[in-house]
Amino acid sequence: MKYKVLESPDNESSYEIVEEALRKKATIIIYACCKVIYEGRALSQLNWGERIILIKPDGSFLIHQEKKVDPVNWQPPKSRTRTFLKDDNLFLESHRRTPKEMLNVEIKKVHFINYALVEDYEELEIAGYEKDMGDMIMKKPHMIEEGFKPTVREYSTEHGFIDILGKDKDNNLMVIELKCRKAGVSAVKQLKRYLSDFEDENNELLNDTNCNKKDIRGLLVAPSIGEDAKELIEEEGIEFVAVNPPNELKSDKKVTLDFF
């Protein structure tokens, strides 16, 4: 059986369902009146109330209230869940080994419980991140300027990873920082730190690039730039290029009317 559902079960039946689901490594959903105590890096208590409890096969344990997106209490993957009955109430415990944490849920009344052997092997695809911008620029370098030649992605320096290194048509080194959203002052400062890694003409980083040592250009690439950041790049001699991130997914899978 891939799933099992019980509405308004007693606590003993709910205990059997949870035990069975844990053995099968199934996803468990419980709607119940419960009390929650957390012990770990802090100590917290959530008194009696009706909540949704979600237990996943990877060990994740989440408790949701009727409002807000985030769980009010949770344990991460690799936590271990156990269940038992005591004084006619159903108990769920989620243990995390490192750091040592425990989430204890005491259930007075289960309104609904089910489990399912969920099959989902797909990874979420999201378009519009800096990586997508980098992929796009590597394929169409003229988006930066005519004659631009990208040479290296994710170039490691003392201050982090430069998104793209390249050369302009005059063989000057170009240090490019990508932002998929409106660029702020912090992005300008980050690019300035990258440029400081090339200030010494004898620096191995500069020698690795085989570019002109005289002129090094810093380019901040983003859809738009804030006023404060705009003032700062003018002070620092940094250039700004407006580029929008791609808004299409890379998946080759297309849904047609035949699918329905």
C-alpha positions in Angstrom: 0.0 0.0 0.0 1.4 3.4 -1.0 -0.7 5.5 1.3 -3.1 5.2 4.2 -5.6 7.7 5.6 -7.5 7.9 8.9 -10.0 10.6 9.9 -10.7 11.2 13.6 -8.7 8.1 14.8 -8.0 7.4 18.4 -4.4 7.8 19.7 -3.7 4.1 19.6 -4.6 3.8 16.0 -2.6 6.9 15.2 0.4 5.4 17.0 0.1 2.3 14.8 0.0 4.4 11.7 3.1 6.4 12.6 5.0 3.3 13.5 4.1 1.7 10.2 4.9 4.9 8.2 8.3 5.2 9.9 9.2 1.6 9.1 8.2 2.2 5.4 10.1 5.5 5.3 6.9 7.3 4.3 5.9 11.0 4.5 3.5 11.5 7.4 0.9 14.3 7.8 -1.0 14.8 11.1 -3.6 17.4 12.0 -3.9 17.3 15.8 -4.3 19.2 19.0 -0.9 19.1 20.5 1.7 20.7 22.9 5.3 21.2 21.8 8.5 21.4 23.9 11.9 22.1 22.3 15.2 21.4 24.2 18.5 22.2 22.6 20.4 25.5 22.1 17.5 27.1 23.8 14.3 26.0 25.6 10.8 26.7 24.3 7.3 25.6 24.9 4.2 25.9 22.7 1.0 25.2 24.6 -2.1 23.3 23.4 -3.4 24.2 20.0 -4.4 22.6 16.7 -1.5 22.2 14.3 -0.2 20.4 11.3 2.7 18.0 11.8 4.8 16.9 8.8 7.4 14.2 9.1 9.6 13.4 6.0 11.6 10.3 5.2 14.9 12.2 5.4 14.2 12.9 9.1 12.8 16.4 8.7 10.1 17.2 11.3 8.0 20.3 10.9 5.1 21.8 12.9 2.9 24.4 11.2 0.3 26.8 12.7 -2.6 28.2 10.8 -0.7 31.3 9.7 2.7 32.0 8.2 4.8 30.1 5.7 7.6 28.9 8.0 7.1 26.2 10.6 6.8 27.3 14.2 9.1 24.4 15.3 11.2 22.1 13.2 14.1 19.7 13.1 16.4 19.3 10.0 17.1 16.2 7.8 18.9 13.3 9.5 16.9 13.8 12.7 15.5 10.6 14.2 11.8 10.3 15.0 10.2 7.9 17.5 6.7 7.6 18.9 5.1 6.1 22.0 1.8 6.2 24.0 1.7 7.6 27.6 -1.3 8.4 29.8 -3.6 7.9 26.8 -1.8 10.6 24.8 0.4 10.1 21.7 4.0 11.3 21.8 6.3 12.1 18.9 10.0 12.8 19.6 12.5 14.1 17.0 16.1 13.8 18.1 19.0 15.6 16.4 22.5 14.2 17.3 24.7 17.2 16.5 24.1 19.7 18.0 22.0 17.8 20.5 18.4 18.9 20.2 15.0 17.3 20.9 11.5 18.3 19.8 8.8 16.6 21.9 5.2 16.7 20.7 2.4 15.6 23.0 -0.9 14.9 21.1 -4.2 14.9 22.9 -6.5 14.5 19.9 -5.7 13.5 16.3 -8.2 14.8 13.8 -6.6 13.5 10.7 -3.5 11.4 9.9 -2.1 9.9 6.7 1.1 8.7 5.2 2.2 8.2 1.6 5.2 6.7 -0.2 6.0 9.8 -2.2 7.9 9.5 -5.5 9.5 12.7 -6.7 12.9 12.6 -8.5 12.9 16.0 -10.0 15.1 19.0 -9.0 13.7 22.4 -8.9 14.8 24.6 -11.8 14.9 28.4 -11.2 15.9 30.9 -13.8 17.3 34.3 -13.0 20.2 33.6 -10.7 23.8 34.9 -11.1 24.8 31.5 -12.5 22.2 31.8 -15.2 23.5 35.3 -16.0 27.0 34.0 -16.2 26.0 31.2 -18.6 24.2 33.7 -20.8 27.2 36.1 -20.9 29.6 33.3 -21.7 27.5 32.4 -24.7 26.8 36.0 -25.7 29.8 38.1 -24.5 28.8 41.0 -26.7 26.1 41.7 -24.0 28.9 43.3 -22.0 30.5 45.1 -24.9 31.8 44.5 -28.3 35.1 42.7 -28.3 34.7 41.3 -24.8 36.2 37.9 -24.4 35.4 36.0 -21.1 38.2 33.6 -20.0 37.5 32.3 -16.5 34.4 31.6 -14.4 34.4 31.6 -10.5 38.1 32.8 -10.3 39.3 32.3 -6.7 41.0 35.2 -4.9 41.7 36.2 -1.3 38.4 38.0 -1.1 36.2 35.3 -2.7 35.2 34.1 -6.2 35.1 36.5 -9.1 32.1 35.7 -11.3 33.8 36.3 -14.6 37.3 37.3 -15.7 37.9 38.4 -19.3 39.6 40.8 -21.7 38.4 43.7 -23.7 39.4 44.3 -27.3 42.6 46.1 -26.1 43.6 43.1 -23.9 42.8 44.9 -20.7 41.7 42.7 -17.8 38.0 42.9 -17.0 36.8 41.9 -13.5 33.0 41.3 -13.6 30.6 41.0 -10.6 27.1 39.8 -11.4 23.9 40.6 -9.6 20.6 39.2 -10.7 18.7 42.0 -8.9 19.2 45.7 -8.3 22.8 46.3 -7.3 23.5 48.1 -4.1 26.5 49.5 -2.3 27.6 46.1 -1.0 28.0 44.8 -4.5 30.3 47.8 -5.4 32.4 47.2 -2.3 32.7 43.5 -3.1 34.0 44.4 -6.6 36.4 46.9 -5.2 37.8 44.2 -2.9 38.3 41.9 -6.0 40.1 44.8 -7.8 42.4 45.3 -4.9 43.7 41.7 -5.4 45.3 42.9 -8.7 46.9 46.1 -7.4 50.4 44.7 -7.2 51.8 44.3 -10.7 53.9 41.3 -9.6 50.8 39.6 -8.2 50.5 36.0 -9.4 46.8 36.6 -10.1 47.6 39.3 -12.6 50.4 37.2 -14.2 48.0 34.3 -14.6 45.6 36.4 -16.7 48.2 37.4 -19.3 46.6 40.8 -19.8 47.8 44.4 -19.8 49.0 45.2 -16.3 48.3 48.9 -16.7 44.5 49.1 -17.1 42.3 46.9 -15.1 38.5 47.4 -15.4 35.9 46.6 -12.9 32.4 46.0 -14.2 29.3 45.6 -12.1 26.6 43.8 -14.1 23.0 43.9 -12.9 19.4 44.8 -14.1 19.6 48.1 -12.4 21.6 50.0 -9.7 20.7 52.0 -6.7 21.5 55.7 -6.4 24.0 55.3 -3.5 25.7 52.5 -5.5 25.8 54.7 -8.6 27.5 57.5 -6.7 30.1 55.0 -5.3 31.0 53.4 -8.6 31.7 56.9 -10.1 34.0 57.6 -7.1 35.8 54.3 -7.5 36.1 54.4 -11.3 34.0 51.2 -11.6 31.7 50.7 -14.6 28.1 49.6 -14.7 26.4 47.5 -17.4 22.7 46.8 -17.3 21.8 43.2 -18.1 18.7 41.4 -17.2 18.9 37.7 -16.1 17.4 35.1 -18.3 13.7 34.3 -17.5 13.5 30.9 -19.1 14.2 27.5 -17.6 16.9 25.3 -19.1 14.8 22.1 -19.0 14.2 20.5 -22.4 10.8 19.2 -21.2 7.9 20.9 -22.7 4.2 20.5 -21.8 1.9 20.4 -24.7 -1.9 19.9 -25.1 -1.2 16.2 -25.7 -0.1 15.9 -22.1 -3.7 16.6 -20.9 
